[in-house]
Amino acid sequence: MSTLAVEASDLGRRFGRRWSLARVELAVPQGHRLLIVGANGSGKTTLVRTVATLWAPSRGTLRIFGLDPVKQRFQARQQLALLSHQPGLYEDLSGTENLALTLRMQGRRDLDAIPGLLDAVQLDARPDPVRTYSAGMRKRLAFARLLAQRPRLALIDEPYGQLDPAGFELVDGLLDRLHADGVTTLVASHLVGRAAQRADEALLLEEGQVRWQGPAGDVTRAWKALHGTDS
């Protein structure tokens, strides 16, 4: 497979007459950490969901580890995991049952891995259905599910959303864990300064176009230059 985890050329996505993404170029090496920042409506979520193969490009090309996600969608999806705004958990199942279902859908029988996954996100193996969980607990369970999928590429939209300061530190540790495991990560976040500490490169979107791209350590300065305010 390609040495690039994500490769895009002239990537665009249109909804009706409006281009939510236009002329995006990406070359993300395996194991790399890319941060995507931008104001609300800038195209961050559209880019994440397009790379996740949920939306087909309206123009340009996209490759996931060398695979064409339009023609080879199943194979491409086997390489990645997505954590989005809406975690898509099964509301009437417990956290343990949600994770067991995730493992079974992957053809795995190692259900003894579930306690370790819950421990990694600091959740108890309670029997309560997910519909009784707080927003922060749902986010933690969604992270556990992502770990359970063992992806080569993790796409994470607003990892710090719905979490308190202790949750922020937990997410920092989970991002470090993914990086240590060699997982390529694309993270979209409005917490620019914090997220930049766990990224190699960043790109700044505005009106669906890349306005700046460079080292993650410089993204706060680039944001301020473009918007005139700190992130």
Residue frames as qw, qx, qy, qz and C-alpha x, y, z in Angstrom:
[[0.000, 0.886, 0.464, 0.000, 0.00, 0.00, 0.00],
 [0.278, 0.794, -0.037, 0.540, 0.95, 3.64, -0.36],
 [0.490, -0.077, -0.471, 0.729, 3.34, 5.24, 2.14],
 [0.187, -0.198, 0.068, -0.960, 0.76, 8.03, 2.33],
 [0.132, 0.316, 0.855, -0.391, -2.20, 7.44, 4.62],
 [0.324, 0.783, 0.464, -0.259, -4.30, 10.16, 2.95],
 [0.294, -0.143, 0.429, 0.842, -3.68, 11.73, -0.42],
 [0.321, 0.759, 0.535, -0.184, -6.03, 14.25, -2.05],
 [0.284, -0.083, 0.361, 0.884, -5.75, 16.41, -5.13],
 [0.227, -0.132, -0.306, -0.915, -8.17, 19.20, -6.05],
 [0.156, -0.348, -0.910, 0.161, -10.61, 17.66, -3.57],
 [0.263, -0.119, 0.011, -0.957, -14.03, 19.28, -3.48],
 [0.033, -0.392, -0.910, 0.128, -17.43, 18.56, -2.03],
 [0.202, -0.149, -0.186, -0.950, -20.56, 20.40, -3.09],
 [0.116, 0.437, 0.826, -0.337, -24.01, 20.55, -1.51],
 [0.333, 0.838, 0.402, -0.158, -26.40, 21.91, -4.09],
 [0.476, 0.813, -0.009, 0.334, -24.71, 24.98, -5.53],
 [0.292, -0.885, 0.324, -0.161, -22.51, 25.62, -2.52],
 [0.730, 0.328, -0.530, 0.282, -18.98, 24.26, -2.36],
 [0.691, -0.717, 0.034, -0.085, -18.27, 23.21, 1.22],
 [0.653, -0.449, 0.419, 0.443, -14.78, 22.14, 0.17],
 [0.625, 0.780, 0.011, -0.018, -12.77, 23.36, -2.81],
 [0.553, 0.699, -0.375, 0.255, -9.29, 22.61, -4.17],
 [0.639, -0.664, 0.369, -0.121, -8.00, 20.84, -1.06],
 [0.660, 0.483, -0.564, 0.117, -4.58, 19.21, -1.42],
 [0.710, -0.581, 0.342, -0.204, -3.42, 16.62, 1.12],
 [0.719, 0.356, -0.581, 0.137, -0.40, 14.36, 1.47],
 [0.587, -0.628, 0.341, -0.380, -0.48, 12.81, 4.95],
 [0.395, 0.389, -0.829, 0.072, 2.26, 10.24, 5.64],
 [0.769, -0.334, -0.540, -0.071, 1.53, 7.14, 7.67],
 [0.619, -0.350, -0.457, 0.534, 1.80, 7.82, 11.40],
 [0.159, 0.259, -0.003, 0.953, 1.47, 11.58, 10.84],
 [0.089, -0.616, -0.656, 0.426, -0.80, 13.81, 12.95],
 [0.105, 0.337, 0.345, 0.870, -2.75, 16.44, 11.02],
 [0.008, 0.513, 0.565, -0.646, -4.78, 19.12, 12.78],
 [0.092, 0.497, 0.557, 0.659, -7.65, 20.78, 10.89],
 [0.115, -0.495, -0.462, 0.727, -8.81, 24.14, 12.21],
 [0.006, -0.308, -0.442, -0.842, -11.24, 26.82, 11.10],
 [0.342, 0.004, 0.325, -0.882, -14.26, 28.79, 12.20],
 [0.519, 0.320, 0.734, -0.298, -17.74, 27.25, 12.24],
 [0.637, 0.691, 0.254, -0.229, -18.82, 26.52, 8.70],
 [0.000, 0.761, -0.530, -0.375, -15.27, 26.53, 7.35],
 [0.777, 0.370, -0.438, -0.259, -15.48, 22.95, 6.06],
 [0.151, -0.491, 0.821, -0.250, -13.72, 21.04, 8.86],
 [0.661, 0.037, 0.667, -0.342, -16.45, 18.45, 9.33],
 [0.773, 0.563, -0.027, -0.291, -16.99, 18.15, 5.59],
 [0.353, 0.653, -0.670, 0.008, -13.32, 17.33, 5.10],
 [0.314, -0.304, 0.847, -0.301, -13.33, 14.77, 7.91],
 [0.730, 0.233, 0.521, -0.377, -16.49, 13.06, 6.67],
 [0.687, 0.639, -0.246, -0.245, -15.27, 13.02, 3.08],
 [0.186, 0.555, -0.805, 0.097, -11.98, 11.40, 4.07],
 [0.449, -0.118, 0.792, -0.397, -14.02, 8.97, 6.19],
 [0.047, -0.053, -0.868, -0.492, -15.80, 7.90, 2.96],
 [0.207, 0.510, 0.711, -0.438, -19.21, 8.99, 4.27],
 [0.416, 0.812, 0.132, -0.388, -19.47, 11.54, 1.45],
 [0.760, 0.251, 0.361, 0.479, -18.05, 10.99, -2.01],
 [0.231, -0.411, 0.160, 0.867, -15.96, 13.81, -3.47],
 [0.494, 0.759, 0.312, -0.288, -17.77, 16.04, -5.94],
 [0.580, 0.776, -0.231, 0.089, -14.47, 16.67, -7.73],
 [0.017, -0.739, 0.650, -0.173, -10.82, 15.74, -7.50],
 [0.777, 0.085, -0.623, 0.020, -9.24, 12.56, -6.20],
 [0.527, -0.619, 0.427, -0.396, -8.88, 10.95, -2.78],
 [0.738, 0.179, -0.648, 0.063, -6.82, 7.96, -1.72],
 [0.660, -0.612, 0.309, -0.307, -6.75, 6.15, 1.63],
 [0.590, -0.407, 0.679, 0.162, -3.53, 4.13, 1.87],
 [0.042, -0.265, 0.749, 0.606, -3.55, 4.10, -1.91],
 [0.178, 0.402, 0.897, 0.044, -7.16, 2.88, -2.11],
 [0.170, -0.224, -0.325, -0.903, -9.85, 4.71, -4.06],
 [0.195, 0.157, 0.745, -0.619, -12.71, 5.14, -1.53],
 [0.609, 0.305, -0.046, -0.731, -15.27, 5.43, -4.32],
 [0.723, 0.289, -0.558, -0.289, -14.30, 2.23, -6.15],
 [0.592, 0.045, -0.752, 0.286, -12.85, 0.42, -3.12],
 [0.387, -0.628, 0.083, -0.670, -15.06, 1.75, -0.36],
 [0.902, -0.396, -0.130, -0.115, -15.21, -1.41, 1.73],
 [0.819, 0.077, -0.226, 0.521, -11.43, -1.91, 1.69],
 [0.178, 0.535, -0.176, 0.807, -10.83, 1.77, 2.48],
 [0.568, -0.616, 0.001, -0.546, -13.26, 1.72, 5.39],
 [0.924, -0.240, -0.257, 0.148, -11.46, -1.26, 6.89],
 [0.597, 0.262, -0.262, 0.711, -8.44, 1.01, 7.36],
 [0.014, 0.367, -0.166, 0.915, -10.13, 3.77, 9.35],
 [0.268, -0.572, -0.734, 0.250, -12.31, 4.71, 12.28],
 [0.007, -0.535, -0.155, -0.830, -14.35, 7.87, 12.75],
 [0.243, -0.516, -0.633, 0.524, -15.32, 9.69, 15.94],
 [0.062, 0.495, 0.355, 0.790, -17.78, 12.40, 14.98],
 [0.256, -0.302, 0.228, -0.889, -19.98, 14.97, 16.76],
 [0.825, -0.149, 0.082, -0.539, -22.76, 12.40, 17.05],
 [0.240, -0.468, 0.850, -0.014, -21.10, 9.22, 18.36],
 [0.694, 0.163, -0.505, -0.487, -23.78, 6.91, 16.92],
 [0.057, -0.196, 0.920, -0.334, -23.88, 4.62, 19.94],
 [0.443, -0.342, -0.760, -0.332, -26.66, 2.10, 20.50],
 [0.277, -0.497, 0.212, -0.794, -28.80, 3.86, 23.09],
 [0.837, -0.339, -0.016, -0.430, -30.52, 0.83, 24.58],
 [0.891, 0.055, -0.358, 0.274, -27.30, -1.15, 25.06],
 [0.577, -0.771, 0.067, 0.260, -24.81, -0.71, 27.87],
 [0.095, 0.851, -0.479, -0.194, -21.28, 0.49, 27.24],
 [0.445, -0.312, 0.834, 0.099, -20.00, -3.08, 27.51],
 [0.654, 0.424, 0.625, -0.039, -22.62, -4.30, 25.04],
 [0.405, 0.886, -0.070, -0.214, -21.75, -1.50, 22.60],
 [0.052, -0.709, 0.682, 0.172, -18.10, -2.52, 22.64],
 [0.570, -0.039, 0.821, 0.011, -18.95, -6.21, 22.36],
 [0.644, 0.655, 0.371, -0.137, -21.01, -5.45, 19.26],
 [0.238, 0.880, -0.354, -0.210, -18.13, -3.47, 17.76],
 [0.281, -0.479, 0.824, 0.118, -15.76, -6.39, 18.28],
 [0.631, 0.233, 0.738, -0.057, -18.22, -8.92, 16.85],
 [0.548, 0.797, 0.122, -0.221, -18.79, -6.76, 13.77],
 [0.155, 0.782, -0.585, -0.152, -15.05, -7.01, 13.18],
 [0.879, 0.154, -0.441, -0.094, -15.23, -10.77, 13.46],
 [0.205, 0.449, -0.704, 0.511, -13.40, -10.75, 16.77],
 [0.741, -0.427, -0.498, -0.146, -14.11, -12.92, 19.80],
 [0.498, 0.053, -0.506, 0.702, -11.69, -11.34, 22.28],
 [0.339, -0.776, -0.319, -0.425, -14.41, -9.90, 24.49],
 [0.701, -0.520, -0.252, 0.417, -11.98, -10.04, 27.39],
 [0.422, 0.207, 0.055, 0.881, -10.46, -6.87, 25.87],
 [0.168, -0.765, -0.405, -0.471, -13.54, -4.84, 26.90],
 [0.560, -0.757, -0.226, 0.249, -12.53, -4.12, 30.53],
 [0.567, -0.234, 0.153, 0.774, -9.22, -2.72, 29.31],
 [0.169, 0.471, 0.426, 0.754, -10.98, -0.52, 26.76],
 [0.352, -0.829, -0.373, -0.223, -13.33, 0.86, 29.40],
 [0.642, -0.590, -0.090, 0.481, -10.42, 1.41, 31.76],
 [0.502, 0.120, 0.249, 0.819, -8.56, 3.33, 29.05],
 [0.054, -0.534, -0.287, -0.794, -11.38, 5.91, 28.94],
 [0.007, 0.060, -0.623, 0.780, -12.06, 5.78, 32.69],
 [0.648, -0.170, -0.195, -0.717, -15.54, 4.28, 32.49],
 [0.451, -0.176, 0.801, -0.353, -17.07, 1.62, 34.73],
 [0.191, -0.051, -0.899, -0.391, -18.59, -1.56, 33.33],
 [0.374, 0.159, 0.515, -0.755, -22.06, -0.50, 34.44],
 [0.281, 0.316, 0.892, 0.160, -25.20, -2.28, 33.17],
 [0.241, 0.684, 0.317, -0.611, -27.06, 0.99, 32.50],
 [0.610, 0.583, 0.443, 0.303, -28.09, 1.71, 28.90],
 [0.439, 0.083, 0.126, 0.886, -26.17, 4.42, 27.05],
 [0.087, -0.700, -0.401, -0.585, -29.29, 6.61, 26.95],
 [0.553, -0.796, -0.234, 0.074, -28.69, 7.28, 30.66],
 [0.694, -0.100, -0.011, 0.713, -25.09, 8.43, 30.06],
 [0.045, -0.855, -0.033, 0.516, -24.00, 12.05, 30.25],
 [0.590, 0.798, -0.114, -0.049, -22.57, 13.69, 27.12],
 [0.039, -0.762, 0.645, -0.043, -19.07, 13.30, 28.52],
 [0.642, -0.180, 0.740, -0.093, -19.57, 9.59, 29.20],
 [0.789, 0.542, 0.273, -0.096, -20.81, 9.10, 25.65],
 [0.363, 0.852, -0.377, -0.011, -17.69, 10.79, 24.30],
 [0.322, -0.559, 0.760, -0.081, -15.50, 8.52, 26.42],
 [0.764, 0.120, 0.625, -0.104, -17.34, 5.42, 25.21],
 [0.673, 0.734, 0.018, -0.091, -16.99, 6.59, 21.61],
 [0.096, 0.786, -0.611, 0.015, -13.24, 6.83, 22.15],
 [0.565, -0.269, 0.772, -0.111, -13.22, 3.30, 23.58],
 [0.802, 0.443, 0.381, -0.122, -15.03, 2.09, 20.47],
 [0.453, 0.837, -0.301, -0.056, -12.44, 3.81, 18.27],
 [0.198, -0.612, 0.763, -0.062, -9.65, 2.03, 20.15],
 [0.735, 0.027, 0.655, -0.177, -11.51, -1.25, 19.77],
 [0.745, 0.640, 0.100, -0.161, -11.51, -0.84, 16.00],
 [0.673, -0.359, 0.412, 0.498, -7.69, -0.76, 15.85],
 [0.561, 0.812, 0.157, -0.030, -7.65, 1.62, 12.89],
 [0.676, 0.069, 0.142, 0.720, -4.65, 2.58, 10.81],
 [0.075, 0.335, 0.137, 0.929, -6.28, 6.00, 10.33],
 [0.160, -0.585, -0.687, 0.401, -8.30, 7.75, 13.05],
 [0.024, 0.466, 0.284, 0.838, -10.56, 10.66, 12.06],
 [0.311, -0.500, -0.650, 0.481, -11.66, 12.65, 15.09],
 [0.005, -0.625, -0.281, -0.728, -14.03, 15.61, 14.91],
 [0.326, -0.676, 0.173, -0.638, -13.87, 17.84, 18.03],
 [0.643, -0.028, -0.731, 0.226, -12.22, 15.35, 20.42],
 [0.175, -0.002, -0.574, 0.800, -12.53, 17.71, 23.40],
 [0.421, -0.305, -0.239, -0.820, -16.23, 18.44, 22.93],
 [0.757, -0.443, -0.293, -0.382, -18.60, 17.65, 25.85],
 [0.790, -0.126, -0.453, 0.393, -15.66, 17.05, 28.21],
 [0.397, -0.918, 0.011, 0.008, -14.48, 18.73, 31.40],
 [0.070, 0.841, -0.536, 0.035, -10.81, 19.56, 32.16],
 [0.590, -0.325, 0.738, -0.040, -10.19, 16.01, 33.41],
 [0.797, 0.434, 0.418, -0.030, -11.64, 14.77, 30.14],
 [0.387, 0.883, -0.261, -0.055, -9.31, 17.06, 28.21],
 [0.217, -0.649, 0.729, -0.010, -6.33, 15.37, 29.87],
 [0.745, 0.059, 0.660, -0.077, -7.80, 11.96, 29.09],
 [0.701, 0.697, 0.138, -0.055, -8.10, 12.88, 25.40],
 [0.111, 0.852, -0.510, -0.042, -4.50, 14.12, 25.39],
 [0.463, -0.390, 0.795, -0.033, -3.42, 10.71, 26.66],
 [0.769, 0.340, 0.534, -0.088, -5.57, 8.86, 24.12],
 [0.532, 0.834, -0.125, -0.072, -4.12, 10.90, 21.25],
 [0.105, -0.716, 0.690, 0.003, -0.63, 10.12, 22.55],
 [0.669, -0.090, 0.733, -0.084, -1.56, 6.43, 22.67],
 [0.753, 0.598, 0.257, -0.091, -2.75, 6.43, 19.07],
 [0.312, 0.868, -0.385, -0.028, 0.45, 8.15, 17.98],
 [0.349, -0.545, 0.760, -0.054, 2.61, 5.66, 19.90],
 [0.730, 0.149, 0.663, -0.077, 0.74, 2.83, 18.15],
 [0.276, -0.125, 0.635, 0.711, 1.59, 4.32, 14.75],
 [0.272, 0.678, 0.683, -0.004, -1.96, 5.39, 13.96],
 [0.173, 0.238, 0.255, 0.921, -2.34, 8.28, 11.52],
 [0.032, -0.640, -0.642, 0.421, -4.68, 10.91, 12.96],
 [0.047, 0.414, 0.302, 0.858, -6.73, 13.70, 11.39],
 [0.222, -0.536, -0.644, 0.498, -8.19, 15.84, 14.15],
 [0.002, 0.611, 0.285, 0.739, -10.59, 18.75, 13.65],
 [0.442, -0.542, -0.550, 0.456, -10.78, 21.00, 16.69],
 [0.017, 0.895, 0.144, 0.421, -11.70, 24.53, 17.73],
 [0.606, -0.766, 0.148, 0.156, -9.29, 24.26, 20.68],
 [0.656, 0.703, -0.229, 0.152, -6.43, 25.21, 18.42],
 [0.024, -0.760, 0.579, -0.295, -3.68, 25.80, 20.97],
 [0.683, -0.327, 0.605, -0.246, -4.31, 22.58, 22.88],
 [0.917, 0.305, 0.249, -0.062, -4.82, 20.35, 19.85],
 [0.494, 0.799, -0.331, 0.087, -1.69, 21.75, 18.18],
 [0.327, -0.658, 0.659, -0.162, 0.43, 20.27, 20.96],
 [0.646, -0.059, 0.761, -0.015, -0.47, 16.82, 19.64],
 [0.716, 0.661, 0.218, -0.050, -0.11, 17.42, 15.92],
 [0.645, -0.142, 0.345, 0.667, 2.76, 17.51, 13.47],
 [0.116, 0.124, 0.427, 0.888, 1.12, 19.66, 10.83],
 [0.212, 0.573, 0.586, -0.532, -1.96, 21.85, 10.64],
 [0.134, 0.303, 0.532, 0.779, -4.15, 23.33, 7.97],
 [0.129, 0.408, 0.407, -0.807, -6.49, 26.25, 8.36],
 [0.168, 0.451, 0.770, 0.418, -9.75, 26.17, 6.42],
 [0.163, 0.447, 0.248, -0.844, -11.89, 29.15, 5.51],
 [0.629, 0.477, 0.005, -0.614, -14.97, 28.89, 3.29],
 [0.953, 0.197, 0.220, -0.073, -13.93, 25.39, 2.30],
 [0.674, 0.644, -0.240, 0.273, -10.46, 26.33, 1.11],
 [0.779, -0.325, -0.158, 0.512, -7.05, 25.88, 2.69],
 [0.074, 0.982, -0.017, 0.175, -5.84, 29.37, 3.65],
 [0.056, -0.764, 0.615, -0.186, -2.72, 28.20, 5.47],
 [0.987, -0.092, -0.132, 0.000, -0.81, 24.96, 5.99],
 [0.312, 0.676, -0.542, 0.389, 2.36, 24.39, 7.96],
 [0.375, 0.074, -0.809, 0.447, 3.91, 23.16, 11.22],
 [0.436, -0.651, -0.612, -0.106, 1.33, 22.69, 13.98],
 [0.479, -0.445, -0.324, 0.684, 3.35, 24.90, 16.31],
 [0.124, -0.073, 0.173, 0.974, 2.72, 27.87, 14.02],
 [0.071, -0.513, -0.757, -0.398, -1.03, 27.45, 13.60],
 [0.219, -0.753, -0.484, 0.388, -2.06, 29.75, 16.45],
 [0.185, -0.483, 0.175, 0.838, -0.03, 32.58, 14.90],
 [0.034, 0.124, 0.706, 0.696, -1.57, 31.84, 11.50],
 [0.132, -0.654, -0.745, -0.028, -5.07, 31.85, 12.99],
 [0.208, -0.727, -0.257, 0.602, -4.46, 35.21, 14.62],
 [0.152, -0.283, 0.412, 0.852, -3.08, 36.66, 11.41],
 [0.051, -0.294, -0.775, -0.557, -6.15, 35.52, 9.48],
 [0.304, -0.680, -0.650, -0.151, -8.84, 36.31, 12.07],
 [0.036, 0.646, -0.157, 0.746, -7.19, 39.01, 14.15],
 [0.643, -0.561, 0.241, -0.462, -7.94, 37.20, 17.41],
 [0.095, -0.360, 0.917, -0.143, -6.47, 34.34, 19.44],
 [0.560, -0.118, -0.736, -0.361, -8.14, 30.95, 19.08]]
